[in-house]
Amino acid sequence: MKKHGIRRVGYEEYNWKVVNRNIDDFKNNLESELPSVDLMNDQVDKITTNFEMIDLLIINGLYSIKIKTADLKVFIDLTYKDTFEEQKATGKEPLDEFRLKVLQREHEVIQTLKTEADFYVDFDLDNDLFHY
């Protein structure tokens, strides 16, 4: 990501062709190959699954609200500082100055997508409360 610059951060970085193919495979009860990002080595692994016995597909991701065929789009509102603190607690990714800038840019981009949500959740991390 560093080589492309901070302005390249956004929903364009998703491979929407693959996402939509996985959704189509789910709707048609087919076997599908899904990408899985390994955060330890920044490698994209592949998981194969058969959707034949799956009744519900939940796509969890920062820009998943952009999926045009979604039946329900949920927006969970967190600040980039909240996300940074959560990531610091889990230790999933290296947290440095560049990562903080990425989180800030992601927050800016996702805020422009807020109006596309069918359901909005404001999660208060200080009180562990959801506000609908």
C-alpha positions, 0 to 999 in steps of 0.5 A: 500500500505504501508504494501506491500512496495514501490517496489510493486507499478506498473501495477501489482497492477491492477486487469487485469482480471476485466479490460479485462472483462469490455472491453469484456462487452463493446465490446459485449454490455453487462451490466458490474460491474466496480470497482471505488476506493473511495479515501476518505476511500480507499474502492473499490466501484462497479458501474453497467452500461449497455454498450448497448448504449455506442459507445466509451470506454475511460479507463483513468488510470496510467497504462491503456497503458498496455491494449493489446486490446486498439485501441489507447494508449495515453501517457501523460508525467508528472513528479511525482512532477507535479502530486504531485502539481496537487494532492495537488491542488485537495486535493483528497489524503493525501499528505505525504512523503510516497505518494511522494515516491509512485508517484516517483515509479509510474513515474519510472514504467510508463516511461518504458511504454512510447514506447507502446504509439500510441500518445504522449502528453507532457503537460507543466503545467507552460504554460498550453500548450500541445506539441504533 
